[in-house]
Amino acid sequence: QVQLVESGGGLVQPGGSLRLSCAASGVIFSINAMGWYRQAPGKQRELVATITRGGSTNYADSVKGRFAISRDNANMYLQMNSLKPEDTAVYYCNAAGFVAGAPFVFWGQGTQVTVSS
C-alpha cells in the first residue's frame, strides 16, 4: 500500500505561482513513477506531469514552460508559475509501480487550485 497526501493548493491571481507537494508513505521503494493529474468541473481527469524513478519528466502541452515537477525520496512537488484561470482544478497526486510482480496505482485525495482575480 502507498498513501499519498497532497498539500499546497489555494486561491491565486492570474500570473501567480503555487507549489504543490505530495507526501508518499508505505511501500515507497516500489514506486516507479509519480505524477500530477487534474480535474476541472465537468471535465475528465487529465495528466499534468509525470516523473520516473530515474528523473525523466513528461508534461502536458498546456503546462510546458510554466510548471515543473520534481521528486525527492518520498516527496513529489509541482511548481506552478504563470498560472491561468484554465489551470483551475482539483490536482491529484498519483503513484505507480509493482509489488511482488503485481502492478499498482494509488491516488491522493486531491487539492483544490483556483486561479481567479
TIMI-2910 file (N, C-alpha, C, CB; in pm, 1 decimal, decimal comma, always signed):
<rs>
+----------+----------+----------+----------+----------+----------+----------+----------+----------+----------+----------+----------+------+
!      n_x !      n_y !      n_z !     ca_x !     ca_y !     ca_z !      c_x !      c_y !      c_z !     cb_x !     cb_y !     cb_z ! resn !
+----------+----------+----------+----------+----------+----------+----------+----------+----------+----------+----------+----------+------+
!    +84,0 !   -119,9 !     +0,0 !     +0,0 !     +0,0 !     +0,0 !    +87,1 !   +124,2 !     +0,0 !    -94,8 !     +0,9 !   +121,6 !  Gln !
!    +39,2 !   +224,8 !    -71,0 !   +104,9 !   +354,6 !    -74,1 !     +0,5 !   +459,1 !    -38,9 !   +170,1 !   +383,4 !   -213,8 !  Val !
!    +31,6 !   +545,3 !    +53,7 !    -57,8 !   +654,5 !    +89,6 !     +1,2 !   +784,8 !    +34,7 !    -78,4 !   +662,2 !   +245,1 !  Gln !
!    -85,4 !   +866,4 !    -22,4 !    -42,5 !   +992,1 !    -84,3 !   -124,9 !  +1106,4 !    -26,3 !    -57,2 !   +986,5 !   -239,8 !  Leu !
!    -57,8 !  +1210,9 !    +16,6 !   -126,5 !  +1326,8 !    +73,5 !    -76,3 !  +1452,4 !     +4,1 !   -104,0 !  +1335,8 !   +227,6 !  Val !
!   -168,3 !  +1521,5 !    -63,3 !   -132,6 !  +1645,1 !   -132,5 !   -152,5 !  +1765,0 !    -40,2 !   -216,3 !  +1661,7 !   -260,9 !  Glu !
!    -77,7 !  +1870,7 !    -67,9 !    -94,6 !  +1997,2 !     +2,7 !    -43,5 !  +2110,3 !    -86,8 !    -19,4 !  +1995,8 !   +140,0 !  Ser !
!    -78,9 !  +2232,4 !    -48,9 !    -26,2 !  +2347,8 !   -120,0 !   -124,1 !  +2417,5 !   -212,7 !    +90,1 !  +2306,7 !   -197,5 !  Gly !
!   -243,1 !  +2363,0 !   -226,7 !   -341,5 !  +2428,4 !   -312,6 !   -394,5 !  +2555,4 !   -249,5 !   -456,3 !  +2334,2 !   -342,9 !  Gly !
!   -471,6 !  +2629,9 !   -327,5 !   -529,9 !  +2752,4 !   -275,8 !   -579,0 !  +2842,3 !   -386,2 !   -430,5 !  +2825,6 !   -191,3 !  Gly !
!   -606,6 !  +2966,7 !   -348,4 !   -654,5 !  +3068,3 !   -441,8 !   -538,2 !  +3160,0 !   -479,8 !   -771,9 !  +3150,3 !   -379,8 !  Leu !
!   -519,8 !  +3181,6 !   -608,9 !   -410,7 !  +3266,8 !   -655,8 !   -460,4 !  +3348,2 !   -774,5 !   -285,2 !  +3182,1 !   -694,7 !  Val !
!   -405,1 !  +3467,1 !   -790,8 !   -443,4 !  +3551,5 !   -903,5 !   -375,9 !  +3503,7 !  -1031,1 !   -407,5 !  +3698,0 !   -876,0 !  Gln !
!   -435,2 !  +3533,5 !  -1145,0 !   -368,8 !  +3500,8 !  -1272,2 !   -228,2 !  +3558,8 !  -1277,3 !   -451,1 !  +3553,0 !  -1390,9 !  Pro !
!   -134,7 !  +3477,0 !  -1326,2 !     +4,8 !  +3518,3 !  -1330,4 !    +82,6 !  +3481,3 !  -1206,4 !    +13,1 !  +3664,4 !  -1351,2 !  Gly !
!    +13,4 !  +3435,2 !  -1104,2 !    +77,8 !  +3399,1 !   -978,7 !   +137,0 !  +3259,4 !   -981,0 !    -20,2 !  +3409,9 !   -866,3 !  Gly !
!   +189,3 !  +3219,1 !   -865,5 !   +255,5 !  +3089,6 !   -852,7 !   +203,6 !  +3014,7 !   -731,1 !   +407,4 !  +3107,4 !   -843,1 !  Ser !
!   +210,1 !  +2883,4 !   -740,8 !   +181,6 !  +2794,3 !   -629,0 !   +276,4 !  +2676,2 !   -638,0 !    +32,5 !  +2747,4 !   -629,6 !  Leu !
!   +303,3 !  +2615,9 !   -522,7 !   +383,2 !  +2494,2 !   -519,6 !   +303,1 !  +2386,0 !   -448,6 !   +520,3 !  +2518,1 !   -449,1 !  Arg !
!   +273,3 !  +2279,4 !   -521,4 !   +203,0 !  +2166,3 !   -464,2 !   +303,7 !  +2063,4 !   -414,8 !   +106,9 !  +2103,9 !   -566,9 !  Leu !
!   +268,0 !  +1996,2 !   -306,2 !   +350,9 !  +1888,7 !   -252,8 !   +267,6 !  +1762,0 !   -240,7 !   +411,1 !  +1927,8 !   -115,6 !  Ser !
!   +335,5 !  +1648,8 !   -255,6 !   +271,5 !  +1518,6 !   -237,3 !   +365,0 !  +1435,4 !   -151,2 !   +241,2 !  +1447,5 !   -375,4 !  Cys !
!   +316,0 !  +1396,4 !    -34,7 !   +395,0 !  +1313,9 !    +56,4 !   +349,7 !  +1169,5 !    +45,1 !   +382,2 !  +1364,0 !   +202,5 !  Ala !
!   +442,7 !  +1082,1 !    +12,2 !   +412,0 !   +939,8 !     -1,9 !   +461,7 !   +863,2 !   +118,5 !   +473,7 !   +883,0 !   -130,0 !  Ala !
!   +385,2 !   +763,1 !   +159,4 !   +426,0 !   +674,5 !   +268,0 !   +381,3 !   +533,5 !   +233,6 !   +366,4 !   +720,6 !   +405,0 !  Ser !
!   +437,6 !   +436,8 !   +305,7 !   +407,5 !   +298,1 !   +275,4 !   +523,4 !   +235,4 !   +199,3 !   +277,3 !   +286,9 !   +194,8 !  Gly !
!   +492,6 !   +150,6 !   +102,8 !   +596,6 !    +79,5 !    +28,1 !   +651,9 !   +168,0 !    -83,8 !   +540,9 !    -52,4 !    -30,3 !  Val !
!   +710,1 !   +278,9 !    -43,9 !   +754,3 !   +377,7 !   -142,3 !   +868,8 !   +326,2 !   -228,7 !   +796,8 !   +505,0 !    -72,3 !  Ile !
!   +942,1 !   +225,2 !   -180,7 !  +1052,3 !   +172,6 !   -258,6 !  +1003,2 !   +105,9 !   -386,5 !  +1132,6 !    +74,4 !   -175,9 !  Phe !
!   +874,8 !    +69,2 !   -390,2 !   +817,6 !     +1,0 !   -505,1 !   +761,7 !    +97,0 !   -610,8 !   +709,0 !    -91,9 !   -459,0 !  Ser !
!   +766,7 !   +227,4 !   -582,7 !   +712,2 !   +325,9 !   -677,5 !   +810,0 !   +345,3 !   -792,7 !   +683,7 !   +462,0 !   -606,8 !  Ile !
!   +761,8 !   +329,1 !   -915,3 !   +843,2 !   +353,3 !  -1033,5 !   +825,2 !   +493,6 !  -1088,8 !   +810,3 !   +252,5 !  -1139,8 !  Asn !
!   +703,2 !   +543,2 !  -1082,1 !   +675,0 !   +674,1 !  -1138,2 !   +566,2 !   +741,9 !  -1055,3 !   +632,4 !   +662,5 !  -1286,8 !  Ala !
!   +574,1 !   +873,5 !  -1054,0 !   +471,4 !   +953,6 !   -986,8 !   +426,3 !  +1062,2 !  -1081,4 !   +524,2 !  +1014,6 !   -853,5 !  Met !
!   +309,7 !  +1115,2 !  -1054,3 !   +260,0 !  +1218,3 !  -1144,0 !   +154,2 !  +1305,3 !  -1080,2 !   +205,2 !  +1156,0 !  -1267,9 !  Gly !
!   +126,8 !  +1413,9 !  -1147,6 !    +19,0 !  +1505,1 !  -1111,1 !    -86,6 !  +1500,9 !  -1221,5 !    +72,6 !  +1650,9 !  -1089,5 !  Trp !
!   -209,7 !  +1491,9 !  -1180,5 !   -324,3 !  +1496,9 !  -1270,8 !   -418,2 !  +1603,9 !  -1216,3 !   -396,5 !  +1356,1 !  -1282,9 !  Tyr !
!   -508,8 !  +1650,6 !  -1301,6 !   -605,4 !  +1749,1 !  -1255,5 !   -740,7 !  +1724,4 !  -1318,8 !   -557,5 !  +1890,4 !  -1286,5 !  Arg !
!   -843,0 !  +1769,5 !  -1248,2 !   -978,5 !  +1754,6 !  -1298,3 !  -1056,0 !  +1881,7 !  -1270,1 !  -1048,2 !  +1632,6 !  -1234,8 !  Gln !
!  -1098,2 !  +1947,2 !  -1377,3 !  -1179,6 !  +2066,7 !  -1366,3 !  -1327,2 !  +2025,8 !  -1365,6 !  -1149,2 !  +2165,8 !  -1482,4 !  Ala !
!  -1415,0 !  +2109,6 !  -1311,8 !  -1558,1 !  +2077,0 !  -1308,4 !  -1612,0 !  +2044,7 !  -1446,8 !  -1637,2 !  +2192,5 !  -1248,5 !  Pro !
!  -1680,7 !  +1933,3 !  -1457,9 !  -1741,0 !  +1894,2 !  -1583,9 !  -1645,5 !  +1837,0 !  -1686,3 !  -1808,1 !  +2008,9 !  -1641,9 !  Gly !
!  -1520,4 !  +1819,0 !  -1647,3 !  -1420,6 !  +1766,8 !  -1741,7 !  -1358,9 !  +1638,1 !  -1687,8 !  -1310,2 !  +1872,0 !  -1768,3 !  Lys !
!  -1295,8 !  +1563,7 !  -1777,5 !  -1226,9 !  +1441,3 !  -1737,5 !  -1094,6 !  +1475,0 !  -1671,4 !  -1204,3 !  +1349,3 !  -1858,4 !  Gln !
!  -1048,5 !  +1382,5 !  -1587,5 !   -916,7 !  +1398,5 !  -1526,6 !   -811,4 !  +1390,6 !  -1636,1 !   -891,2 !  +1290,4 !  -1416,8 !  Arg !
!   -712,9 !  +1480,2 !  -1629,5 !   -609,7 !  +1484,1 !  -1732,5 !   -471,5 !  +1486,4 !  -1669,3 !   -628,6 !  +1606,0 !  -1823,5 !  Glu !
!   -376,2 !  +1435,9 !  -1745,6 !   -237,9 !  +1435,4 !  -1699,8 !   -181,1 !  +1576,4 !  -1703,0 !   -152,6 !  +1341,2 !  -1785,9 !  Leu !
!   -107,3 !  +1611,1 !  -1597,6 !    -36,6 !  +1739,0 !  -1594,2 !   +112,6 !  +1714,4 !  -1616,2 !    -61,2 !  +1813,0 !  -1459,0 !  Val !
!   +171,0 !  +1626,3 !  -1535,1 !   +314,2 !  +1598,3 !  -1545,5 !   +344,7 !  +1467,3 !  -1474,3 !   +398,7 !  +1714,6 !  -1485,6 !  Ala !
!   +447,5 !  +1398,4 !  -1522,1 !   +492,7 !  +1276,0 !  -1457,6 !   +643,4 !  +1278,8 !  -1442,1 !   +449,0 !  +1152,3 !  -1537,5 !  Thr !
!   +691,7 !  +1200,0 !  -1347,4 !   +835,5 !  +1187,6 !  -1325,4 !   +865,3 !  +1043,5 !  -1286,7 !   +885,5 !  +1287,2 !  -1215,2 !  Ile !
!   +968,5 !   +985,4 !  -1347,9 !  +1005,0 !   +847,4 !  -1319,9 !  +1106,6 !   +840,5 !  -1205,9 !  +1061,4 !   +780,5 !  -1445,8 !  Thr !
!  +1132,5 !   +718,4 !  -1160,8 !  +1232,6 !   +698,1 !  -1056,4 !  +1367,4 !   +756,0 !  -1098,9 !  +1246,8 !   +548,6 !  -1023,8 !  Arg !
!  +1396,0 !   +745,6 !  -1230,1 !  +1523,5 !   +795,0 !  -1280,6 !  +1526,3 !   +945,0 !  -1306,0 !  +1557,6 !   +723,8 !  -1406,2 !  Gly !
!  +1411,3 !  +1010,7 !  -1289,4 !  +1408,1 !  +1155,7 !  -1305,5 !  +1359,1 !  +1204,4 !  -1440,5 !  +1542,2 !  +1209,7 !  -1282,0 !  Gly !
!  +1320,1 !  +1114,4 !  -1527,8 !  +1265,7 !  +1157,8 !  -1656,5 !  +1128,3 !  +1219,0 !  -1635,5 !  +1257,8 !  +1039,7 !  -1756,4 !  Ser !
!  +1105,0 !  +1330,2 !  -1704,3 !   +978,9 !  +1403,0 !  -1685,7 !   +900,2 !  +1411,5 !  -1816,0 !  +1006,1 !  +1544,0 !  -1631,9 !  Thr !
!   +770,8 !  +1432,5 !  -1799,5 !   +680,8 !  +1447,2 !  -1912,9 !   +573,2 !  +1547,3 !  -1872,3 !   +618,2 !  +1308,9 !  -1956,1 !  Asn !
!   +539,4 !  +1639,6 !  -1963,5 !   +441,9 !  +1743,7 !  -1932,6 !   +332,2 !  +1749,8 !  -2038,1 !   +510,9 !  +1879,0 !  -1921,0 !  Tyr !
!   +213,9 !  +1787,6 !  -1994,0 !   +108,8 !  +1820,3 !  -2088,3 !   +149,2 !  +1946,7 !  -2162,9 !    -27,9 !  +1838,3 !  -2016,5 !  Ala !
!   +110,9 !  +1954,8 !  -2289,0 !   +147,8 !  +2072,1 !  -2368,9 !    +99,6 !  +2201,9 !  -2304,6 !    +90,5 !  +2059,9 !  -2509,9 !  Asp !
!    -14,6 !  +2195,6 !  -2238,6 !    -74,7 !  +2316,1 !  -2182,6 !     +4,4 !  +2375,2 !  -2066,1 !   -214,1 !  +2286,1 !  -2137,7 !  Ser !
!    +96,3 !  +2297,2 !  -2007,5 !   +170,8 !  +2347,5 !  -1891,4 !   +320,7 !  +2357,1 !  -1917,9 !   +146,5 !  +2257,9 !  -1771,4 !  Val !
!   +366,4 !  +2312,1 !  -2032,9 !   +510,0 !  +2316,6 !  -2063,4 !   +562,4 !  +2459,5 !  -2053,9 !   +537,6 !  +2259,2 !  -2204,0 !  Lys !
!   +675,8 !  +2472,4 !  -1988,0 !   +736,8 !  +2603,6 !  -1972,0 !   +683,5 !  +2682,4 !  -1854,2 !   +717,6 !  +2682,4 !  -2095,5 !  Gly !
!   +574,3 !  +2634,7 !  -1793,4 !   +515,8 !  +2705,5 !  -1678,6 !   +522,9 !  +2622,4 !  -1550,7 !   +370,3 !  +2742,3 !  -1707,9 !  Arg !
!   +508,9 !  +2491,5 !  -1563,6 !   +508,7 !  +2401,8 !  -1448,5 !   +637,7 !  +2320,3 !  -1446,9 !   +385,0 !  +2308,5 !  -1451,6 !  Phe !
!   +680,8 !  +2283,6 !  -1326,6 !   +798,9 !  +2199,2 !  -1312,4 !   +772,6 !  +2094,0 !  -1205,2 !   +924,3 !  +2284,0 !  -1277,0 !  Ala !
!   +792,2 !  +1967,5 !  -1241,9 !   +772,6 !  +1857,7 !  -1148,6 !   +908,7 !  +1813,7 !  -1096,0 !   +697,5 !  +1739,1 !  -1216,1 !  Ile !
!   +912,1 !  +1777,7 !   -969,4 !  +1036,1 !  +1728,7 !   -910,2 !  +1001,8 !  +1625,3 !   -803,7 !  +1119,8 !  +1845,6 !   -849,6 !  Ser !
!  +1104,6 !  +1551,8 !   -761,6 !  +1081,3 !  +1442,1 !   -667,7 !  +1205,4 !  +1422,4 !   -583,3 !  +1044,1 !  +1311,1 !   -742,0 !  Arg !
!  +1187,7 !  +1397,3 !   -455,7 !  +1298,2 !  +1356,0 !   -371,2 !  +1247,0 !  +1253,0 !   -273,7 !  +1361,4 !  +1476,1 !   -297,4 !  Asp !
!  +1304,2 !  +1134,8 !   -280,7 !  +1264,6 !  +1023,3 !   -195,2 !  +1113,6 !  +1005,4 !   -194,1 !  +1315,4 !  +1044,7 !    -53,3 !  Asn !
!  +1051,1 !  +1034,6 !    -82,1 !   +908,4 !  +1007,9 !    -67,9 !   +820,5 !  +1126,9 !   -101,4 !   +879,4 !   +963,5 !    +71,0 !  Ala !
!   +879,7 !  +1234,2 !   -149,0 !   +801,5 !  +1354,5 !   -177,2 !   +808,1 !  +1392,5 !   -323,6 !   +850,0 !  +1470,0 !    -92,2 !  Asn !
!   +699,9 !  +1449,5 !   -372,9 !   +693,7 !  +1499,2 !   -509,6 !   +635,8 !  +1640,4 !   -505,1 !   +607,8 !  +1404,9 !   -601,3 !  Met !
!   +680,4 !  +1723,1 !   -599,4 !   +639,9 !  +1862,5 !   -599,8 !   +596,4 !  +1905,3 !   -739,5 !   +753,8 !  +1951,4 !   -549,7 !  Tyr !
!   +513,6 !  +2006,9 !   -743,3 !   +476,5 !  +2068,9 !   -869,9 !   +483,3 !  +2219,5 !   -850,8 !   +333,8 !  +2023,6 !   -917,0 !  Leu !
!   +583,7 !  +2281,4 !   -910,2 !   +596,3 !  +2426,8 !   -907,4 !   +516,4 !  +2481,1 !  -1025,0 !   +747,0 !  +2472,8 !   -914,0 !  Gln !
!   +418,2 !  +2562,7 !   -994,2 !   +329,8 !  +2616,0 !  -1097,3 !   +348,2 !  +2767,1 !  -1104,4 !   +181,1 !  +2579,3 !  -1068,4 !  Met !
!   +394,7 !  +2814,7 !  -1218,5 !   +416,3 !  +2957,4 !  -1241,3 !   +326,0 !  +3006,9 !  -1352,9 !   +563,6 !  +2985,6 !  -1275,2 !  Asn !
!   +311,7 !  +3136,4 !  -1360,8 !   +229,8 !  +3198,4 !  -1466,4 !    +93,3 !  +3131,2 !  -1476,2 !   +302,0 !  +3190,7 !  -1602,5 !  Ser !
!    +28,9 !  +3115,9 !  -1363,6 !    -98,4 !  +3044,8 !  -1360,0 !   -207,3 !  +3119,5 !  -1435,9 !   -141,7 !  +3022,8 !  -1216,4 !  Leu !
!   -293,9 !  +3040,7 !  -1498,2 !   -404,6 !  +3093,2 !  -1577,4 !   -536,1 !  +3043,7 !  -1519,0 !   -391,4 !  +3051,4 !  -1726,1 !  Lys !
!   -645,1 !  +3114,1 !  -1545,3 !   -775,0 !  +3066,9 !  -1495,3 !   -806,4 !  +2924,3 !  -1538,5 !   -885,2 !  +3159,1 !  -1542,9 !  Pro !
!   -759,7 !  +2886,3 !  -1656,1 !   -787,7 !  +2749,8 !  -1704,5 !   -707,5 !  +2643,7 !  -1630,6 !   -758,4 !  +2740,2 !  -1853,0 !  Glu !
!   -617,9 !  +2683,8 !  -1542,9 !   -547,3 !  +2587,7 !  -1458,1 !   -629,6 !  +2550,5 !  -1335,2 !   -412,2 !  +2644,5 !  -1415,0 !  Asp !
!   -741,9 !  +2618,1 !  -1315,7 !   -828,3 !  +2588,0 !  -1201,9 !   -880,1 !  +2445,1 !  -1209,1 !   -945,4 !  +2686,1 !  -1196,4 !  Thr !
!   -856,8 !  +2369,8 !  -1102,6 !   -895,1 !  +2228,4 !  -1099,4 !   -858,7 !  +2170,2 !   -963,4 !   -825,6 !  +2148,6 !  -1214,0 !  Ala !
!   -904,7 !  +2049,1 !   -940,6 !   -853,3 !  +1969,8 !   -828,4 !   -732,3 !  +1893,7 !   -881,7 !   -964,0 !  +1870,9 !   -769,1 !  Val !
!   -621,3 !  +1906,7 !   -812,3 !   -497,8 !  +1842,7 !   -853,1 !   -474,2 !  +1717,8 !   -767,9 !   -378,8 !  +1940,9 !   -841,3 !  Tyr !
!   -446,5 !  +1606,1 !   -836,4 !   -428,2 !  +1478,2 !   -770,6 !   -286,1 !  +1426,5 !   -790,3 !   -529,1 !  +1376,8 !   -823,0 !  Tyr !
!   -233,6 !  +1368,6 !   -685,4 !   -104,4 !  +1301,4 !   -688,2 !   -127,3 !  +1154,0 !   -720,6 !    -28,9 !  +1318,2 !   -552,5 !  Cys !
!    -38,0 !  +1096,2 !   -797,2 !    -51,5 !   +957,6 !   -842,9 !    +82,1 !   +886,3 !   -828,2 !   -100,6 !   +951,8 !   -990,3 !  Asn !
!    +76,6 !   +759,6 !   -789,6 !   +198,0 !   +679,3 !   -781,0 !   +171,0 !   +543,4 !   -841,9 !   +246,2 !   +665,4 !   -634,4 !  Ala !
!   +265,7 !   +495,3 !   -922,4 !   +250,2 !   +367,0 !   -989,6 !   +376,9 !   +284,8 !   -973,6 !   +217,0 !   +386,7 !  -1138,7 !  Ala !
!   +362,1 !   +154,3 !   -966,2 !   +477,6 !    +66,8 !   -952,5 !   +436,8 !    -78,3 !   -947,6 !   +556,2 !   +102,1 !   -828,7 !  Gly !
!   +524,6 !   -160,3 !   -892,4 !   +499,5 !   -303,3 !   -880,8 !   +533,2 !   -349,5 !   -739,3 !   +581,8 !   -382,6 !   -985,7 !  Phe !
!   +452,2 !   -440,1 !   -688,5 !   +480,7 !   -508,1 !   -562,6 !   +457,0 !   -656,4 !   -584,7 !   +392,2 !   -452,9 !   -445,0 !  Val !
!   +561,2 !   -736,7 !   -561,0 !   +552,3 !   -881,9 !   -582,5 !   +505,6 !   -912,8 !   -723,7 !   +456,9 !   -946,2 !   -480,5 !  Ala !
!   +552,1 !   -833,5 !   -818,1 !   +519,3 !   -856,6 !   -957,1 !   +383,8 !   -804,9 !  -1001,5 !   +526,1 !   -999,1 !   -984,0 !  Gly !
!   +305,5 !   -754,2 !   -909,3 !   +172,4 !   -704,0 !   -944,0 !   +175,2 !   -551,9 !   -953,4 !    +67,3 !   -749,9 !   -839,8 !  Ala !
!   +119,1 !   -497,1 !  -1059,8 !   +117,7 !   -351,2 !  -1076,0 !    +19,4 !   -285,5 !   -980,2 !    +82,5 !   -313,9 !  -1220,1 !  Pro !
!    +49,3 !   -162,6 !   -943,0 !    -44,1 !    -86,4 !   -861,4 !    -45,8 !    +58,9 !   -905,2 !     -7,7 !    -96,9 !   -713,0 !  Phe !
!   -156,3 !   +123,2 !   -873,7 !   -171,6 !   +266,7 !   -892,9 !   -247,4 !   +320,1 !   -772,3 !   -246,2 !   +300,2 !  -1027,7 !  Val !
!   -193,6 !   +422,4 !   -710,8 !   -260,4 !   +485,7 !   -597,5 !   -278,7 !   +633,9 !   -625,4 !   -180,3 !   +464,5 !   -467,1 !  Phe !
!   -384,1 !   +688,5 !   -564,3 !   -417,5 !   +830,3 !   -581,4 !   -429,2 !   +898,2 !   -445,9 !   -548,9 !   +846,5 !   -660,9 !  Trp !
!   -396,0 !  +1025,5 !   -443,2 !   -422,7 !  +1106,7 !   -326,0 !   -565,6 !  +1157,8 !   -329,5 !   -324,0 !  +1223,4 !   -317,2 !  Gly !
!   -599,9 !  +1236,4 !   -226,9 !   -737,6 !  +1283,5 !   -215,1 !   -762,8 !  +1411,7 !   -294,0 !   -771,7 !  +1305,9 !    -69,8 !  Gln !
!   -655,6 !  +1474,6 !   -340,4 !   -668,9 !  +1594,7 !   -422,5 !   -657,1 !  +1722,9 !   -343,3 !   -799,7 !  +1593,1 !   -493,9 !  Gly !
!   -611,6 !  +1827,0 !   -411,6 !   -603,7 !  +1960,4 !   -351,9 !   -654,8 !  +2061,3 !   -454,5 !   -456,7 !  +1994,6 !   -307,0 !  Thr !
!   -737,0 !  +2154,1 !   -409,1 !   -801,5 !  +2249,4 !   -499,5 !   -706,9 !  +2363,8 !   -532,8 !   -931,1 !  +2303,9 !   -437,5 !  Gln !
!   -697,3 !  +2393,6 !   -661,1 !   -625,1 !  +2511,2 !   -708,9 !   -724,7 !  +2599,1 !   -783,8 !   -503,4 !  +2471,2 !   -800,8 !  Val !
!   -736,8 !  +2723,6 !   -740,8 !   -828,1 !  +2817,0 !   -804,5 !   -749,8 !  +2939,6 !   -848,6 !   -943,7 !  +2856,4 !   -709,0 !  Thr !
!   -755,9 !  +2969,4 !   -977,5 !   -686,2 !  +3085,4 !  -1032,6 !   -793,0 !  +3186,0 !  -1074,6 !   -592,7 !  +3045,4 !  -1154,3 !  Val !
!   -799,0 !  +3294,7 !  -1001,5 !   -904,7 !  +3393,3 !  -1026,5 !   -863,9 !  +3527,6 !   -970,2 !  -1038,6 !  +3347,9 !   -964,9 !  Ser !
!   -910,5 !  +3633,1 !  -1036,0 !   -885,3 !  +3767,3 !   -985,0 !  -1002,4 !  +3815,0 !   -899,2 !   -860,5 !  +3865,1 !  -1101,0 !  Ser !
+----------+----------+----------+----------+----------+----------+----------+----------+----------+----------+----------+----------+------+
</rs>
